[in-house]
Amino acid sequence: MPGNGTNSHRTDIKIKEGAAMKLAKLRTYLKKNDFDGILLRRRQNFSWLTGGRYNHIVQSVPEGVADLVVTQDNVYIVTSKMEERRILEEECQTLGFDVEVLSDDWIRDLTPLVEKIGKGKRMATDTPFKDWLAVNDALIPLRTVLNEEEINRYRSLCQDTARALESVCREILPGQTEHEIAAMLAGKIIEKGVHLQVLLVATDERIYNYRHPIPTDKRLEKHAMIVICAERHGLVANATRFVYFGEPPAELIENKNKLAMIDAVMNDATKPGKKICDVFKAGVAQYERAGFPDDWKKLHQGGLTGYDSREIIAVPETDVIIKANQAFAWNPSLPGIKSEDTILAKENASEFLTTTGEWPSIDVCIQGKVYKRPDILFRRMF
């Protein structure tokens, strides 16, 4: 199919162009701050700079098995000979810049190779290393403003994630354990080439008792919450959906409608030029208007996302300015209900990346603009 090959070639070109531009942006940052180079060891920074490639083996640690060391003149990959071939053949084919590889046997400490590059230089690092200055927080503004190629990848990831999540919500049945529900979603998402960063499931009373619940052997009776933070090529999609079997209690109906307004207020406030704390404060004010003045304290409210499930978790003092083409995931909650989608902040209006158009929604109108926020999926008892 010639069309597929052509599209793939164009995508590779865009990835290379984007990677080259990000390298130039990183070098500008280094020069402006009087650094000679930087060590990038964290997974999200490797994926960001390389156009979505991977440097990790173990899922549960932030650092990978191949380091990038960037100077004004060179880009080095430092890894073990055990990892070298795969890293070069599978992760370095779409780079928009040349790399020099430094490696040693897996039984050797690679620290001397990194030190050799930085000898006599003023070096920065994204992970504590020797006396090099740790600057990972300073990289957040660089990696979270997404380019066109990243946005296209993000849209695809978010749609795959949301569709998998919503399909599981349509398939689960009373009597299944939370572990079984989690396994259903894990299977659907992994087959799409997606890695799980967070997978939460709670049913019935556990939804009310714990707002950050990991799955257990508890069996579903009527009410289920499923939460996912899913990563592919470095970017992370975040979404939550609810299912209820049978006739819901009046309190839950009331709370879901109040929460939809809190959620819409926060997403409406997410505009370039505003501060992240402005969004947080708008949400807290709506909690109070809804009659739940302290519920925002029971779960963090989300914040800036992108190459981490939360690059920045919003608090009242987060005075970071929102920029166009940054992604956000707000997750307000009330008893029995939570709302969460991944959005892209744009100049004119936010784009809801995890909205499929196939899920029941609640219409919320704010200053003439209608926001369709996710409703509970109500299903009949069997």
C-alpha positions in Angstrom: 0.0 0.0 0.0 2.0 3.0 -1.3 0.0 5.5 0.7 0.9 4.0 4.0 4.6 4.1 3.1 4.4 7.7 2.0 2.6 8.7 5.2 5.1 6.9 7.3 8.0 8.6 5.5 6.4 12.0 6.1 5.8 11.2 9.8 9.5 10.2 10.1 10.5 13.5 8.6 8.3 15.5 11.0 9.7 13.5 13.9 13.3 14.3 12.8 12.4 18.0 12.3 10.8 18.2 15.7 13.7 16.5 17.4 16.2 18.8 15.8 14.1 21.8 16.8 13.9 20.6 20.4 17.6 20.0 20.5 18.1 23.6 19.4 15.7 24.8 22.1 17.6 22.8 24.7 20.9 24.2 23.6 19.5 27.7 23.7 18.4 27.0 27.3 21.9 25.8 28.2 23.6 28.8 26.6 21.3 31.2 28.3 22.0 29.7 31.7 25.8 29.3 31.1 25.8 25.5 31.0 28.2 23.6 28.8 26.0 20.6 28.7 23.3 18.5 30.3 22.7 14.9 31.4 19.3 13.5 30.5 18.6 10.3 32.3 14.9 10.5 33.0 12.5 8.6 30.7 10.3 11.6 29.9 13.2 13.7 28.8 14.7 11.0 26.6 11.3 10.5 24.9 10.7 14.3 24.6 14.1 15.0 22.9 14.1 11.9 20.6 10.5 12.3 19.2 8.9 9.6 21.3 11.6 6.9 21.6 12.2 4.8 24.7 15.3 4.4 26.9 13.7 2.2 29.7 13.4 -1.4 30.6 11.9 -1.3 34.1 8.5 0.4 34.1 8.6 1.4 37.8 11.7 3.7 37.8 12.0 7.2 36.3 15.4 6.6 34.8 16.2 4.6 31.7 19.2 2.3 30.7 20.6 4.8 28.2 21.6 8.3 29.0 21.7 11.3 26.7 24.4 13.9 27.3 24.0 17.0 25.3 26.7 19.6 24.8 26.8 22.6 22.4 28.7 20.5 19.9 27.7 16.9 20.4 25.0 14.5 21.6 26.2 11.3 23.3 24.3 8.2 24.3 25.9 6.4 27.2 24.7 2.8 27.8 25.9 -0.7 28.4 27.0 -2.9 25.5 24.1 -5.2 26.5 21.6 -2.5 25.6 23.6 -0.7 22.8 22.4 -2.6 19.7 18.7 -2.3 20.5 19.0 1.3 21.5 20.8 2.2 18.3 18.7 0.1 15.9 15.3 0.6 17.4 15.4 3.9 19.2 17.8 6.0 17.2 16.5 5.6 13.6 14.3 8.6 13.6 16.5 11.1 15.4 17.0 14.5 13.9 20.6 14.7 15.0 23.7 12.5 15.1 24.8 10.8 18.2 28.1 9.4 19.5 27.8 6.2 21.5 29.9 5.5 24.6 29.4 2.1 26.1 31.0 -0.5 28.4 30.2 -4.0 29.6 27.1 -4.4 31.8 29.3 -5.3 34.8 31.0 -1.9 34.6 29.9 1.3 36.2 29.1 3.8 33.4 29.7 6.8 35.6 33.3 7.4 34.3 32.0 7.7 30.8 29.5 10.4 31.7 32.1 12.2 33.8 34.6 12.1 30.9 32.1 14.1 28.8 31.6 16.7 31.4 35.2 17.1 32.6 36.1 20.7 33.0 32.6 21.8 32.0 29.7 23.4 33.8 27.1 20.7 33.6 23.4 20.4 34.4 21.4 17.2 35.0 17.8 16.1 35.2 18.7 13.5 37.9 21.1 14.0 40.9 24.6 13.3 39.6 27.9 14.2 41.3 28.0 18.0 41.8 26.2 18.8 38.5 23.2 21.2 39.0 19.8 19.4 38.9 17.5 21.4 36.6 14.6 19.0 35.8 11.9 21.5 36.9 13.4 24.1 34.6 12.9 21.6 31.6 9.1 21.4 32.2 8.4 24.6 30.1 10.6 23.3 27.3 9.0 19.8 27.0 5.3 20.7 27.7 4.7 23.1 24.8 3.9 20.5 22.2 4.6 20.8 18.5 2.3 19.7 15.7 3.8 16.2 15.4 3.5 15.7 19.2 -0.1 16.9 19.2 -1.0 14.4 16.5 0.6 11.6 18.5 -1.2 12.8 21.6 -4.6 12.8 19.9 -4.1 9.2 18.7 -3.0 8.1 22.2 -5.9 9.8 23.9 -8.5 8.4 21.6 -7.1 4.8 21.9 -7.0 5.2 25.7 -10.5 6.6 26.0 -12.0 4.1 23.6 -10.4 1.2 25.5 -11.6 2.6 28.9 -15.1 3.2 27.6 -15.4 -0.3 26.0 -14.5 -1.9 29.3 -17.2 0.2 31.1 -19.7 -1.3 28.6 -18.5 -4.9 29.1 -18.0 -5.3 32.9 -20.6 -7.1 34.9 -21.6 -7.3 38.6 -19.7 -10.0 40.3 -16.3 -9.3 38.7 -13.5 -8.3 41.0 -11.7 -5.0 40.7 -8.6 -6.9 39.7 -10.6 -8.6 36.8 -11.8 -5.2 35.6 -8.3 -3.8 35.7 -7.0 -6.8 33.7 -9.7 -6.2 31.0 -8.5 -2.7 30.5 -4.8 -3.6 30.7 -5.3 -6.1 27.9 -7.1 -3.7 25.7 -4.5 -0.9 26.2 -1.3 -2.9 26.0 -2.3 -4.4 22.6 -2.3 -0.7 21.4 1.4 -0.4 22.3 0.5 1.7 25.4 2.2 1.4 28.8 0.2 1.8 32.0 1.4 4.5 34.5 -1.7 4.4 36.6 -4.7 2.0 36.7 -7.2 2.5 39.5 -10.5 0.6 40.0 -12.9 1.0 42.9 -16.5 -0.3 43.3 -19.4 0.6 45.5 -18.4 1.8 49.0 -14.7 1.9 48.1 -15.5 4.9 45.7 -16.8 6.8 48.7 -14.1 5.7 51.1 -11.0 6.3 49.0 -10.4 8.8 46.2 -7.1 7.2 45.2 -8.1 3.5 45.2 -5.9 0.7 43.8 -7.8 -2.4 42.6 -8.6 -5.2 45.1 -10.5 -8.5 45.2 -13.7 -6.5 46.0 -16.5 -7.7 43.7 -18.6 -5.2 41.8 -22.2 -4.8 42.9 -23.6 -1.7 41.3 -21.1 1.2 41.1 -17.7 1.2 39.4 -14.9 3.8 38.9 -12.1 3.2 36.5 -9.1 5.6 36.2 -6.2 5.3 33.7 -3.0 7.2 33.0 -1.6 5.6 29.8 1.8 6.4 28.1 2.9 5.9 24.6 6.1 7.4 23.1 6.5 9.4 26.3 3.1 11.3 26.2 0.5 10.4 28.9 -3.3 10.3 28.4 -5.4 10.6 31.6 -9.1 9.8 31.9 -11.8 8.5 34.4 -15.2 7.0 33.7 -18.0 5.6 35.9 -20.6 2.9 35.5 -23.8 2.3 37.6 -26.1 -0.7 37.4 -29.7 -0.2 38.2 -31.4 2.9 39.8 -28.9 5.3 41.3 -29.5 7.1 44.6 -30.6 10.7 44.4 -27.5 11.9 46.2 -25.3 10.5 43.4 -27.4 12.2 40.7 -27.1 15.5 42.6 -23.3 15.1 43.1 -22.6 14.2 39.5 -24.4 17.3 38.2 -22.6 19.5 40.7 -19.3 18.0 39.8 -19.9 18.5 36.1 -20.1 22.3 36.8 -16.8 22.2 38.9 -15.1 20.4 36.1 -16.4 22.7 33.4 -15.4 25.8 35.4 -11.8 24.5 35.7 -11.6 23.6 32.1 -13.1 26.9 31.0 -10.5 28.7 33.1 -7.6 26.9 31.4 -6.5 29.5 28.9 -3.1 30.6 27.6 -1.9 33.7 29.6 -3.7 32.7 32.8 -1.9 31.2 35.8 -2.4 27.6 36.8 -3.3 28.8 40.3 -6.2 30.8 38.7 -7.7 27.6 37.5 -7.2 25.9 40.9 -8.9 28.9 42.7 -11.8 28.9 40.2 -12.3 25.2 41.0 -12.2 25.7 44.8 -14.7 28.6 44.6 -17.1 26.3 42.6 -16.7 23.6 45.2 -17.9 26.1 47.8 -20.8 27.2 45.7 -21.8 23.5 45.3 -21.9 23.1 49.1 -18.7 21.1 49.4 -16.1 23.7 50.5 -13.5 21.2 51.8 -13.8 18.4 49.3 -10.9 19.7 47.1 -8.7 18.8 50.0 -9.5 15.1 49.7 -7.8 14.6 46.3 -5.3 16.7 44.3 -7.1 18.5 41.6 -4.7 17.7 38.7 -2.8 20.1 36.6 -0.3 20.2 33.8 0.3 16.9 31.9 2.3 15.8 28.9 5.4 13.7 29.3 4.3 12.8 32.8 0.8 12.0 34.2 1.2 15.3 36.1 4.1 17.5 35.2 2.8 20.0 37.8 0.1 19.3 40.3 -1.7 22.6 40.9 -1.7 24.2 44.3 -2.8 27.7 45.4 0.7 29.1 44.9 1.3 27.6 41.4 1.9 30.9 39.5 3.1 29.2 36.3 1.7 30.8 33.2 -0.4 28.6 30.9 0.9 28.4 27.4 -0.8 27.5 24.1 -0.3 23.8 23.2 0.2 22.6 26.7 -2.0 19.7 27.9 -3.9 19.6 31.2 -5.8 17.0 33.2 -8.1 18.3 36.0 -9.7 15.7 38.3 -12.1 17.3 40.7 -14.2 14.8 42.8 -17.2 14.7 45.1 -18.6 11.8 47.1 -19.3 8.9 44.7 -18.0 10.7 41.6 -14.9 12.1 39.9 -14.3 13.8 36.5 -11.1 13.6 34.4 -10.1 14.1 30.8 -7.0 15.3 29.0 -7.3 18.6 27.2 -5.1 20.7 25.0 -5.0 24.4 25.8 -5.3 26.4 22.6 -5.5 30.1 21.9 -9.3 30.2 21.2 -10.7 27.1 23.0 -9.5 23.9 24.7 -9.6 20.6 22.8 -10.8 17.6 24.8 -8.4 14.9 23.6 -10.0 12.0 25.5 -13.5 12.8 24.4 -14.7 10.1 21.9 -18.2 11.5 21.3 -19.6 8.0 22.2 -20.0 8.5 25.9 -23.0 9.9 27.7 -22.4 13.5 28.7 -23.8 16.4 30.9 -24.1 19.7 29.1 -22.8 22.6 31.2 -23.1 26.2 29.9 -20.6 28.8 31.0 -20.9 32.3 29.5 -22.6 30.9 26.5 -20.2 28.1 25.8 -21.4 24.5 26.3 -19.1 21.9 27.8 -20.0 18.3 27.4 -18.6 16.6 30.6 -18.7 12.8 31.1 -21.8 11.4 32.7 -22.1 8.1 34.5 -22.9 5.2 32.2 -26.2 3.8 33.5 -26.7 0.1 32.8 -29.5 -2.3 33.5 -29.1 -4.9 36.2 -28.9 -8.5 34.7 
